[in-house]
Amino acid sequence: MARHGGRGWYGRVLAAAVGVTAVAAATSVWTAQAGPAGGSQAGAQARPSAAGSAPAKVSVDIAHASEGGAHAVNITIDDGPDPEWTPKVLDVLRENGVKATFCMVGTQAKAHPDLVKAVVAAGHRLCDHTVSHDTSMDKKPESYQSQQILDAERMITEASGGVRPQYYRAPGGAFTPYSRTLAASRGMRPLGWNVDTKDFERPGTAAIVATVKSEVAGGPTILFHDAGGERSQTVAALGEILPWLRQQGYTFGFPVR
Ligand SMILES: [Zn+2]
């Protein structure tokens, strides 16, 4: 899977600090998006506002930073929901008091609306991960990209009972300028990652844990998977790495929007 390295959160903080225009733009986006609970609160979700109103636009830039600041990490969980593994991931997150961002595949969300609702009820956030997880969608027509993103947005929102996805993550990182602009226009911030645990390759729990320990200093957004195969290693790794991260002084947040 393609990485989105090179733009760690230090870089973004620095860019904001030196650019008055960037600061002003970021402030206006934040103001437009901040919810009544302050945005970083665990249960804050993008609920539909007045009937027929469009969601507020967000930045088209691929996000890596955390709303929680420089000492927060973003736990992101991709490709579900899955009836066997998503409940186990929810258990380990709850046991550790961690809120995460779930990048859901539209067909999976439609098939398991109870799990989508459970994710929302536990205070996690939703992310649009397209209808069919086509990692070469960046090579395909805009009409196809649009269908993949907007149909998944609808499927996830219907499954959740009206809670919208707040992010868009292209499968395998196959973003295009068009897809980022489209997602942002729907209030879904393009979402990258810094640490690819490669848990989908089942390298062993110890290897997944070691990857996080060695790479987390390079950026706060960490990628795991709760579907697409047997995920006992992922569940076990989360059970080890979440307490370790806390011991290291990290907190847990959501990606910036
Ligand atoms: Zn994926």
Residues whose N, C-alpha, C, O or C-beta is under 5 A from the ligand:
A	BS01	ZN	D78 D79 P171 G172
